[in-house]
Amino acid sequence: MNAEPQKISLQSTVMDDDRRGVFTLRRVLMLFIPLILIAGAVAFYLNGGRFVSTDNAYIKSDIASISPEVSGNIVNVMVSENQRVTKGQPLIAVDSSNYQIGIAGADANLKSALANIEQAKSRYRQKQESIALMQTNVAFADREYKRQATLASSNFVAASKLDDAKHNLETAQRNIALLKQEQAEILASLQGDANIDPLQHPTYQQALVAKATVQRMLDRSTVIAPFDGIVSQLPKAGDFARTGAPLLSIVSTTGVWVEANFKETDLTQMRVGQDAELKVDTYPGQVFHGKVTSISQATGSEFAVLPAQNSTGNWIKVVQRIPVRLSVETTADAPPLRAGMSVDAEVDTKIRRIDQYRK
C-alpha cells in the first residue's frame, strides 16, 4: 500500500522538473530571440547604405526643335515620320525662287562694280594726260607773259596785251590745280592705288558680301539635320515655314543618358565617377551599366516656373529630389534606348553606414 503513493510522488516530481525546464527555455527564447533580431537589424542597418536607388529616373537624349532660317512655302519633305537620319542630311526644302532671283541680281552688281572700278582707273589716266597737257599750256603762257612783259617795259605793245597774257597764264595755272583736285578725288575712290586689283576694291567686296548673303539664304532654304537622330512631327508639302518657328523635331540616337532624381538624403556619399546599375522597364531582365557623371547644384523644384516659397504660409517639410546624370554604357547589339523610358537606377557608393561612423 505504500508503494503506490511513492510512485505517484516520483511522477509528480518529474513533471515539475519538466515544467521548470520548459519555463526556463521559454524565458531564454523570449529574451534572446528579440536580442538576436535587434542585433541582426542593427548589423543590417550598419552594413547597409552602400547602394542608393530610385525609380524616379528616365532616359534622356538631345532633342532639337528645328526652325528654318528663311520663310516660304514648303515645296518638298525629303524624309518620313520617325525616319533615322544622319548629320547634314537634307530634310525640308523651302521655296527658294526669290533667292535665286537675288543671286542673279547680285551677279549683275558684281559686274557693274568691276566696270565702275575700271572706269575710275581710266578717268584717272585721262586726268594724268590732261594735267600733262595743261602743264604745257602753263609753260607756254608763262613764256608769253614774260615776252609781253619785256615788250611792255619798252612800250612796244599795249598794256592790254600784257593783261591778256597774264590772264592766260593764271587761267592755265588754275586749270591745272583743278585737274589735280579731280585726279585726287578719282585716286581716293581707288583707295589711293591707281593700279588697285578690282577684286580687292571695297565696292566689289561689298557686292560680293551682298551675293554671299543671298547665297547663304538660298543654302538655308534647305533644312538639314544638325546631328544623327530620328525625325518626328514633320510638316507637309504646302505648309508655310516661318523664320524661327519650330518646323520639326529630331531626337539624337547617340549619347543618351539617364536623369535620376534621388532624394537629397541619398546623396550624402554619392560622388561623380561612382558605378551605377540601370534597369529599363521596357527590357525586363536587361541590366545596363553606367557611372555618375554629374550632380545638379539645385533641386528640381528650384527650376520650376513657380518655385515654392517656403518662407510664407504654412510650411510642411518635404524631402527634395536632386537630378543626377548617369552615363549609359551600350553595345552594338544592345536594344535601343528611347528618350522618356522609365528606369530603376542604383548607385554603388562603396561606403556603408558603419564606415561613416568609424570616421
Secondary structure as a PSIPRED ss2 file (coil, helix, strand):
# PSIPRED VFORMAT (PSIPRED V4.0)

   1 M C   1.000  0.000  0.000
   2 N C   1.000  0.000  0.000
   3 A H   0.000  1.000  0.000
   4 E H   0.000  1.000  0.000
   5 P H   0.000  1.000  0.000
   6 Q H   0.000  1.000  0.000
   7 K H   0.000  1.000  0.000
   8 I H   0.000  1.000  0.000
   9 S H   0.000  1.000  0.000
  10 L H   0.000  1.000  0.000
  11 Q H   0.000  1.000  0.000
  12 S H   0.000  1.000  0.000
  13 T H   0.000  1.000  0.000
  14 V H   0.000  1.000  0.000
  15 M H   0.000  1.000  0.000
  16 D H   0.000  1.000  0.000
  17 D H   0.000  1.000  0.000
  18 D H   0.000  1.000  0.000
  19 R H   0.000  1.000  0.000
  20 R H   0.000  1.000  0.000
  21 G H   0.000  1.000  0.000
  22 V H   0.000  1.000  0.000
  23 F H   0.000  1.000  0.000
  24 T H   0.000  1.000  0.000
  25 L H   0.000  1.000  0.000
  26 R H   0.000  1.000  0.000
  27 R H   0.000  1.000  0.000
  28 V H   0.000  1.000  0.000
  29 L H   0.000  1.000  0.000
  30 M H   0.000  1.000  0.000
  31 L H   0.000  1.000  0.000
  32 F H   0.000  1.000  0.000
  33 I H   0.000  1.000  0.000
  34 P H   0.000  1.000  0.000
  35 L H   0.000  1.000  0.000
  36 I H   0.000  1.000  0.000
  37 L H   0.000  1.000  0.000
  38 I H   0.000  1.000  0.000
  39 A H   0.000  1.000  0.000
  40 G H   0.000  1.000  0.000
  41 A H   0.000  1.000  0.000
  42 V H   0.000  1.000  0.000
  43 A H   0.000  1.000  0.000
  44 F H   0.000  1.000  0.000
  45 Y H   0.000  1.000  0.000
  46 L H   0.000  1.000  0.000
  47 N H   0.000  1.000  0.000
  48 G C   1.000  0.000  0.000
  49 G C   1.000  0.000  0.000
  50 R C   1.000  0.000  0.000
  51 F E   0.000  0.000  1.000
  52 V E   0.000  0.000  1.000
  53 S E   0.000  0.000  1.000
  54 T E   0.000  0.000  1.000
  55 D E   0.000  0.000  1.000
  56 N E   0.000  0.000  1.000
  57 A E   0.000  0.000  1.000
  58 Y E   0.000  0.000  1.000
  59 I E   0.000  0.000  1.000
  60 K E   0.000  0.000  1.000
  61 S C   1.000  0.000  0.000
  62 D C   1.000  0.000  0.000
  63 I E   0.000  0.000  1.000
  64 A E   0.000  0.000  1.000
  65 S E   0.000  0.000  1.000
  66 I E   0.000  0.000  1.000
  67 S C   1.000  0.000  0.000
  68 P C   1.000  0.000  0.000
  69 E C   1.000  0.000  0.000
  70 V C   1.000  0.000  0.000
  71 S C   1.000  0.000  0.000
  72 G E   0.000  0.000  1.000
  73 N E   0.000  0.000  1.000
  74 I E   0.000  0.000  1.000
  75 V E   0.000  0.000  1.000
  76 N E   0.000  0.000  1.000
  77 V E   0.000  0.000  1.000
  78 M C   1.000  0.000  0.000
  79 V C   1.000  0.000  0.000
  80 S C   1.000  0.000  0.000
  81 E C   1.000  0.000  0.000
  82 N C   1.000  0.000  0.000
  83 Q C   1.000  0.000  0.000
  84 R E   0.000  0.000  1.000
  85 V E   0.000  0.000  1.000
  86 T C   1.000  0.000  0.000
  87 K C   1.000  0.000  0.000
  88 G C   1.000  0.000  0.000
  89 Q C   1.000  0.000  0.000
  90 P E   0.000  0.000  1.000
  91 L E   0.000  0.000  1.000
  92 I E   0.000  0.000  1.000
  93 A E   0.000  0.000  1.000
  94 V E   0.000  0.000  1.000
  95 D C   1.000  0.000  0.000
  96 S C   1.000  0.000  0.000
  97 S H   0.000  1.000  0.000
  98 N H   0.000  1.000  0.000
  99 Y H   0.000  1.000  0.000
 100 Q H   0.000  1.000  0.000
 101 I H   0.000  1.000  0.000
 102 G H   0.000  1.000  0.000
 103 I H   0.000  1.000  0.000
 104 A H   0.000  1.000  0.000
 105 G H   0.000  1.000  0.000
 106 A H   0.000  1.000  0.000
 107 D H   0.000  1.000  0.000
 108 A H   0.000  1.000  0.000
 109 N H   0.000  1.000  0.000
 110 L H   0.000  1.000  0.000
 111 K H   0.000  1.000  0.000
 112 S H   0.000  1.000  0.000
 113 A H   0.000  1.000  0.000
 114 L H   0.000  1.000  0.000
 115 A H   0.000  1.000  0.000
 116 N H   0.000  1.000  0.000
 117 I H   0.000  1.000  0.000
 118 E H   0.000  1.000  0.000
 119 Q H   0.000  1.000  0.000
 120 A H   0.000  1.000  0.000
 121 K H   0.000  1.000  0.000
 122 S H   0.000  1.000  0.000
 123 R H   0.000  1.000  0.000
 124 Y H   0.000  1.000  0.000
 125 R H   0.000  1.000  0.000
 126 Q H   0.000  1.000  0.000
 127 K H   0.000  1.000  0.000
 128 Q H   0.000  1.000  0.000
 129 E H   0.000  1.000  0.000
 130 S H   0.000  1.000  0.000
 131 I H   0.000  1.000  0.000
 132 A H   0.000  1.000  0.000
 133 L H   0.000  1.000  0.000
 134 M H   0.000  1.000  0.000
 135 Q H   0.000  1.000  0.000
 136 T H   0.000  1.000  0.000
 137 N H   0.000  1.000  0.000
 138 V H   0.000  1.000  0.000
 139 A H   0.000  1.000  0.000
 140 F H   0.000  1.000  0.000
 141 A H   0.000  1.000  0.000
 142 D H   0.000  1.000  0.000
 143 R H   0.000  1.000  0.000
 144 E H   0.000  1.000  0.000
 145 Y H   0.000  1.000  0.000
 146 K H   0.000  1.000  0.000
 147 R H   0.000  1.000  0.000
 148 Q H   0.000  1.000  0.000
 149 A H   0.000  1.000  0.000
 150 T H   0.000  1.000  0.000
 151 L H   0.000  1.000  0.000
 152 A H   0.000  1.000  0.000
 153 S H   0.000  1.000  0.000
 154 S C   1.000  0.000  0.000
 155 N C   1.000  0.000  0.000
 156 F C   1.000  0.000  0.000
 157 V C   1.000  0.000  0.000
 158 A C   1.000  0.000  0.000
 159 A H   0.000  1.000  0.000
 160 S H   0.000  1.000  0.000
 161 K H   0.000  1.000  0.000
 162 L H   0.000  1.000  0.000
 163 D H   0.000  1.000  0.000
 164 D H   0.000  1.000  0.000
 165 A H   0.000  1.000  0.000
 166 K H   0.000  1.000  0.000
 167 H H   0.000  1.000  0.000
 168 N H   0.000  1.000  0.000
 169 L H   0.000  1.000  0.000
 170 E H   0.000  1.000  0.000
 171 T H   0.000  1.000  0.000
 172 A H   0.000  1.000  0.000
 173 Q H   0.000  1.000  0.000
 174 R H   0.000  1.000  0.000
 175 N H   0.000  1.000  0.000
 176 I H   0.000  1.000  0.000
 177 A H   0.000  1.000  0.000
 178 L H   0.000  1.000  0.000
 179 L H   0.000  1.000  0.000
 180 K H   0.000  1.000  0.000
 181 Q H   0.000  1.000  0.000
 182 E H   0.000  1.000  0.000
 183 Q H   0.000  1.000  0.000
 184 A H   0.000  1.000  0.000
 185 E H   0.000  1.000  0.000
 186 I H   0.000  1.000  0.000
 187 L H   0.000  1.000  0.000
 188 A H   0.000  1.000  0.000
 189 S H   0.000  1.000  0.000
 190 L C   1.000  0.000  0.000
 191 Q C   1.000  0.000  0.000
 192 G C   1.000  0.000  0.000
 193 D C   1.000  0.000  0.000
 194 A C   1.000  0.000  0.000
 195 N C   1.000  0.000  0.000
 196 I C   1.000  0.000  0.000
 197 D C   1.000  0.000  0.000
 198 P H   0.000  1.000  0.000
 199 L H   0.000  1.000  0.000
 200 Q H   0.000  1.000  0.000
 201 H C   1.000  0.000  0.000
 202 P H   0.000  1.000  0.000
 203 T H   0.000  1.000  0.000
 204 Y H   0.000  1.000  0.000
 205 Q H   0.000  1.000  0.000
 206 Q H   0.000  1.000  0.000
 207 A H   0.000  1.000  0.000
 208 L H   0.000  1.000  0.000
 209 V H   0.000  1.000  0.000
 210 A H   0.000  1.000  0.000
 211 K H   0.000  1.000  0.000
 212 A H   0.000  1.000  0.000
 213 T H   0.000  1.000  0.000
 214 V H   0.000  1.000  0.000
 215 Q H   0.000  1.000  0.000
 216 R H   0.000  1.000  0.000
 217 M H   0.000  1.000  0.000
 218 L H   0.000  1.000  0.000
 219 D H   0.000  1.000  0.000
 220 R H   0.000  1.000  0.000
 221 S C   1.000  0.000  0.000
 222 T E   0.000  0.000  1.000
 223 V E   0.000  0.000  1.000
 224 I E   0.000  0.000  1.000
 225 A C   1.000  0.000  0.000
 226 P C   1.000  0.000  0.000
 227 F C   1.000  0.000  0.000
 228 D C   1.000  0.000  0.000
 229 G E   0.000  0.000  1.000
 230 I E   0.000  0.000  1.000
 231 V E   0.000  0.000  1.000
 232 S E   0.000  0.000  1.000
 233 Q C   1.000  0.000  0.000
 234 L C   1.000  0.000  0.000
 235 P C   1.000  0.000  0.000
 236 K C   1.000  0.000  0.000
 237 A C   1.000  0.000  0.000
 238 G C   1.000  0.000  0.000
 239 D C   1.000  0.000  0.000
 240 F E   0.000  0.000  1.000
 241 A E   0.000  0.000  1.000
 242 R C   1.000  0.000  0.000
 243 T C   1.000  0.000  0.000
 244 G C   1.000  0.000  0.000
 245 A C   1.000  0.000  0.000
 246 P C   1.000  0.000  0.000
 247 L C   1.000  0.000  0.000
 248 L E   0.000  0.000  1.000
 249 S E   0.000  0.000  1.000
 250 I E   0.000  0.000  1.000
 251 V E   0.000  0.000  1.000
 252 S E   0.000  0.000  1.000
 253 T C   1.000  0.000  0.000
 254 T C   1.000  0.000  0.000
 255 G C   1.000  0.000  0.000
 256 V C   1.000  0.000  0.000
 257 W E   0.000  0.000  1.000
 258 V E   0.000  0.000  1.000
 259 E E   0.000  0.000  1.000
 260 A E   0.000  0.000  1.000
 261 N E   0.000  0.000  1.000
 262 F E   0.000  0.000  1.000
 263 K E   0.000  0.000  1.000
 264 E H   0.000  1.000  0.000
 265 T H   0.000  1.000  0.000
 266 D H   0.000  1.000  0.000
 267 L C   1.000  0.000  0.000
 268 T C   1.000  0.000  0.000
 269 Q C   1.000  0.000  0.000
 270 M C   1.000  0.000  0.000
 271 R C   1.000  0.000  0.000
 272 V C   1.000  0.000  0.000
 273 G C   1.000  0.000  0.000
 274 Q C   1.000  0.000  0.000
 275 D E   0.000  0.000  1.000
 276 A E   0.000  0.000  1.000
 277 E E   0.000  0.000  1.000
 278 L E   0.000  0.000  1.000
 279 K E   0.000  0.000  1.000
 280 V E   0.000  0.000  1.000
 281 D C   1.000  0.000  0.000
 282 T C   1.000  0.000  0.000
 283 Y C   1.000  0.000  0.000
 284 P C   1.000  0.000  0.000
 285 G C   1.000  0.000  0.000
 286 Q C   1.000  0.000  0.000
 287 V E   0.000  0.000  1.000
 288 F E   0.000  0.000  1.000
 289 H E   0.000  0.000  1.000
 290 G E   0.000  0.000  1.000
 291 K E   0.000  0.000  1.000
 292 V E   0.000  0.000  1.000
 293 T E   0.000  0.000  1.000
 294 S E   0.000  0.000  1.000
 295 I E   0.000  0.000  1.000
 296 S C   1.000  0.000  0.000
 297 Q C   1.000  0.000  0.000
 298 A C   1.000  0.000  0.000
 299 T C   1.000  0.000  0.000
 300 G H   0.000  1.000  0.000
 301 S H   0.000  1.000  0.000
 302 E H   0.000  1.000  0.000
 303 F H   0.000  1.000  0.000
 304 A C   1.000  0.000  0.000
 305 V C   1.000  0.000  0.000
 306 L C   1.000  0.000  0.000
 307 P C   1.000  0.000  0.000
 308 A C   1.000  0.000  0.000
 309 Q C   1.000  0.000  0.000
 310 N C   1.000  0.000  0.000
 311 S C   1.000  0.000  0.000
 312 T C   1.000  0.000  0.000
 313 G C   1.000  0.000  0.000
 314 N C   1.000  0.000  0.000
 315 W C   1.000  0.000  0.000
 316 I C   1.000  0.000  0.000
 317 K C   1.000  0.000  0.000
 318 V C   1.000  0.000  0.000
 319 V C   1.000  0.000  0.000
 320 Q C   1.000  0.000  0.000
 321 R E   0.000  0.000  1.000
 322 I E   0.000  0.000  1.000
 323 P E   0.000  0.000  1.000
 324 V E   0.000  0.000  1.000
 325 R E   0.000  0.000  1.000
 326 L E   0.000  0.000  1.000
 327 S E   0.000  0.000  1.000
 328 V C   1.000  0.000  0.000
 329 E E   0.000  0.000  1.000
 330 T C   1.000  0.000  0.000
 331 T C   1.000  0.000  0.000
 332 A C   1.000  0.000  0.000
 333 D C   1.000  0.000  0.000
 334 A C   1.000  0.000  0.000
 335 P C   1.000  0.000  0.000
 336 P C   1.000  0.000  0.000
 337 L C   1.000  0.000  0.000
 338 R C   1.000  0.000  0.000
 339 A C   1.000  0.000  0.000
 340 G C   1.000  0.000  0.000
 341 M C   1.000  0.000  0.000
 342 S E   0.000  0.000  1.000
 343 V E   0.000  0.000  1.000
 344 D E   0.000  0.000  1.000
 345 A E   0.000  0.000  1.000
 346 E E   0.000  0.000  1.000
 347 V E   0.000  0.000  1.000
 348 D E   0.000  0.000  1.000
 349 T C   1.000  0.000  0.000
 350 K C   1.000  0.000  0.000
 351 I C   1.000  0.000  0.000
 352 R C   1.000  0.000  0.000
 353 R H   0.000  1.000  0.000
 354 I H   0.000  1.000  0.000
 355 D H   0.000  1.000  0.000
 356 Q H   0.000  1.000  0.000
 357 Y H   0.000  1.000  0.000
 358 R H   0.000  1.000  0.000
 359 K C   1.000  0.000  0.000
